[in-house]
Amino acid sequence: MNPLGAQKAKNLRRLIVVGQGAAGLCAAVSAMTSALASGVDLSVTLLDAAPLADSGGNTRWSPSNIRLQADHHVAPGFVEAIVAESSGLADRDYFQELADQAPAMADWLVSLGVVFQSPPYYLAKGPARIQPVGGGVALINALLARARELGIEFVYEFSLTQLLTDAGSVVGVLGTDAHGRIQTHHADAVVLACGGFEGNSGMRKAHLGAAAENYRLISHGTKYNDGAGIRAALDIGAQAAGDWRTGHAEPVDPRSQHPAPVVLVYPYGVVVNAQGERFFDEGAGLMHETWERFAHQMQFELPSQQAYVILDAKLLNIADYARAIRSDVPPISAPTLEALAPALGLPLASLSHTMSAFNAACPVDHQGFDATVKDGLACAPVGQPPKSNWARALDQAPFLAWPLVGALVYTFGGLKTNPNAQVLGDNGPISGLYAAGEITGHFYQIAPNSVAMLRALVFGKIAGEQLVRDLRHSAAM
Ligand SMILES: Cc1cc2nc3c(=O)[nH]c(=O)nc-3n(C[C@H](O)[C@H](O)[C@H](O)COP(=O)(O)OP(=O)(O)OC[C@H]3O[C@@H](n4cnc5c(N)ncnc54)[C@H](O)[C@@H]3O)c2cc1C
């Protein structure tokens, strides 16, 4: 090698990014872009456990609703709302950075060819959101195209198991390839963007509880997120954060094999268990305020882990009702409630008793019914939980029902990171280690609506920029 070549090789810095979802792709592209802009000679390799055709993790299957206004800014009170929902446990500085950096991230994605729209909410209103046209696949395609232009290398079917360290700094990763052979990749910096532990039944059981072991996963890509990145970082002294006991889940139709076959019209009907009894207040809040708890209730509190939502013909008069039903399997339909019970396999006497008591308690005048807001149409049936909104007697044929189960989307427990996307150990940032997206632990108690994708994108981008700053700083010393 000539002296110039030797000098160039000496200056070359290597980055390993683990995980090819939104967070990993943003980190890889932003790191290479920052390196080019600041004269750092960087090579970037992105490793993913999935084969190419399946790569993209949860991101590929996500409609990717992003809690930003059409002007790419967060709505007023964004940080305060998230901190309040977490009972004060959320890291205010982290979410403030998310709010501050979100507009630049969204503008950057637009510059890479992503087109955003402002989608209507399911039926009930919720926070302002934008969404890439084409969903998560469009994000992946835009970022992959840019990554390829930048010469980023991709390795598929590599499963990370361990981080390599030297004198407290992360210097690479170890894992297995498609044939189970051990492979190592040395690096000057590593970004972990390999998701939560939702795809790992043992970790689900250990942290969420025994009934989580058989939790249905919301999409095909969810299974790859095996928690190995979290464990590898904890093994070298990273701090844990986030709510390890729970995660985000949604009610889906178990008959459908499609990704995320959600049925989100349950607030407008009655939900019963296998005994034909109501067990929660279907109208306790707007849909995005109740769906996660409802899904967990089915999984953890019902012995059969399945429920049934029952509606009547009035559903068909709710504007755009079909937008809230993503199951490809038609509902079970019957001309009477008596005929519906055997069709669902529910005990007739019990279901009739439930429905009679419910119908008798509903307001006679339901002119004020409004599916889009908490309309205050409430009832308190004897011997049943109340229904706080949208309480209308079910009395018009045909009667329609969907079976429902909970489906896990992502877990909350993960790594502690600061607003620079640096992974924190007991003595501050761990040198050479960054993390973004689901692998980081920042959610507590309930998922802040439409923030999961936002934080993957924003902190992925921040990780790439920060690590290049750190590489320059270390080179200057
Ligand atoms: C159906 C669905 C709907 C959703 N809807 C929304 C929504 O509307 N709004 C919103 O904000 N969020 C939504 N989410 C959640 C959001 O999409 C995810 O939180 C986000 O995409 C996570 O991005 P990520 O990059 O952190 O992880 P992922 O996209 O999951 O990527 C992780 C990658 O790491 C790889 N990997 C995992 N383990 C390893 C390992 N050991 N070694 C190597 N590679 C590994 C995986 O193969 C994967 O490619 C939804 C998710 C799903 C599935």
PDBQT file of the ligand as one rigid body, heavy atoms in Angstrom, charges set to zero:
ROOT
HETATM    1  C1  LIG A 501     -48.584  -2.846  12.791  1.00  0.00    +0.000 C 
HETATM    2  C2  LIG A 501     -47.883  -1.715  13.503  1.00  0.00    +0.000 A 
HETATM    3  C3  LIG A 501     -48.499  -0.476  13.579  1.00  0.00    +0.000 A 
HETATM    4  C4  LIG A 501     -47.838   0.596  14.193  1.00  0.00    +0.000 A 
HETATM    5  N1  LIG A 501     -48.397   1.840  14.126  1.00  0.00    +0.000 NA
HETATM    6  C5  LIG A 501     -47.707   2.893  14.609  1.00  0.00    +0.000 A 
HETATM    7  C6  LIG A 501     -48.155   4.219  14.390  1.00  0.00    +0.000 A 
HETATM    8  O1  LIG A 501     -49.145   4.447  13.690  1.00  0.00    +0.000 OA
HETATM    9  N2  LIG A 501     -47.451   5.248  14.955  1.00  0.00    +0.000 N 
HETATM   10  C7  LIG A 501     -46.320   5.014  15.700  1.00  0.00    +0.000 A 
HETATM   11  O2  LIG A 501     -45.731   5.974  16.223  1.00  0.00    +0.000 OA
HETATM   12  N3  LIG A 501     -45.847   3.757  15.876  1.00  0.00    +0.000 NA
HETATM   13  C8  LIG A 501     -46.497   2.707  15.337  1.00  0.00    +0.000 A 
HETATM   14  N4  LIG A 501     -45.995   1.452  15.480  1.00  0.00    +0.000 N 
HETATM   15  C9  LIG A 501     -44.733   1.291  16.216  1.00  0.00    +0.000 C 
HETATM   16  C10 LIG A 501     -43.551   1.776  15.385  1.00  0.00    +0.000 C 
HETATM   17  O3  LIG A 501     -43.748   1.424  14.029  1.00  0.00    +0.000 OA
HETATM   18  C11 LIG A 501     -42.267   1.138  15.897  1.00  0.00    +0.000 C 
HETATM   19  O4  LIG A 501     -42.116   1.448  17.256  1.00  0.00    +0.000 OA
HETATM   20  C12 LIG A 501     -41.054   1.640  15.115  1.00  0.00    +0.000 C 
HETATM   21  O5  LIG A 501     -41.190   1.284  13.749  1.00  0.00    +0.000 OA
HETATM   22  C13 LIG A 501     -39.793   1.030  15.699  1.00  0.00    +0.000 C 
HETATM   23  O6  LIG A 501     -38.692   1.340  14.891  1.00  0.00    +0.000 OA
HETATM   24  P1  LIG A 501     -37.270   0.758  15.306  1.00  0.00    +0.000 P 
HETATM   25  O7  LIG A 501     -36.353   1.166  14.225  1.00  0.00    +0.000 OA
HETATM   26  O8  LIG A 501     -36.951   1.114  16.699  1.00  0.00    +0.000 OA
HETATM   27  O9  LIG A 501     -37.484  -0.832  15.315  1.00  0.00    +0.000 OA
HETATM   28  P2  LIG A 501     -37.878  -1.814  14.134  1.00  0.00    +0.000 P 
HETATM   29  O10 LIG A 501     -38.495  -1.117  12.994  1.00  0.00    +0.000 OA
HETATM   30  O11 LIG A 501     -38.663  -2.920  14.734  1.00  0.00    +0.000 OA
HETATM   31  O12 LIG A 501     -36.476  -2.376  13.607  1.00  0.00    +0.000 OA
HETATM   32  C14 LIG A 501     -35.684  -3.213  14.411  1.00  0.00    +0.000 C 
HETATM   33  C15 LIG A 501     -34.796  -4.040  13.494  1.00  0.00    +0.000 C 
HETATM   34  O13 LIG A 501     -33.835  -4.724  14.296  1.00  0.00    +0.000 OA
HETATM   35  C16 LIG A 501     -33.667  -6.044  13.813  1.00  0.00    +0.000 C 
HETATM   36  N5  LIG A 501     -33.218  -6.866  14.936  1.00  0.00    +0.000 N 
HETATM   37  C17 LIG A 501     -33.896  -7.197  16.051  1.00  0.00    +0.000 A 
HETATM   38  N6  LIG A 501     -33.139  -7.941  16.865  1.00  0.00    +0.000 NA
HETATM   39  C18 LIG A 501     -31.943  -8.062  16.252  1.00  0.00    +0.000 A 
HETATM   40  C19 LIG A 501     -30.718  -8.716  16.605  1.00  0.00    +0.000 A 
HETATM   41  N7  LIG A 501     -30.564  -9.389  17.751  1.00  0.00    +0.000 N 
HETATM   42  N8  LIG A 501     -29.678  -8.628  15.739  1.00  0.00    +0.000 NA
HETATM   43  C20 LIG A 501     -29.802  -7.945  14.557  1.00  0.00    +0.000 A 
HETATM   44  N9  LIG A 501     -30.931  -7.322  14.187  1.00  0.00    +0.000 NA
HETATM   45  C21 LIG A 501     -31.976  -7.383  15.028  1.00  0.00    +0.000 A 
HETATM   46  C22 LIG A 501     -35.041  -6.417  13.284  1.00  0.00    +0.000 C 
HETATM   47  O14 LIG A 501     -34.969  -7.436  12.303  1.00  0.00    +0.000 OA
HETATM   48  C23 LIG A 501     -35.540  -5.093  12.718  1.00  0.00    +0.000 C 
HETATM   49  O15 LIG A 501     -35.270  -4.961  11.345  1.00  0.00    +0.000 OA
HETATM   50  C24 LIG A 501     -46.593   0.376  14.839  1.00  0.00    +0.000 A 
HETATM   51  C25 LIG A 501     -45.986  -0.863  14.766  1.00  0.00    +0.000 A 
HETATM   52  C26 LIG A 501     -46.608  -1.902  14.082  1.00  0.00    +0.000 A 
HETATM   53  C27 LIG A 501     -45.900  -3.211  13.966  1.00  0.00    +0.000 C 
ENDROOT
TORSDOF 0
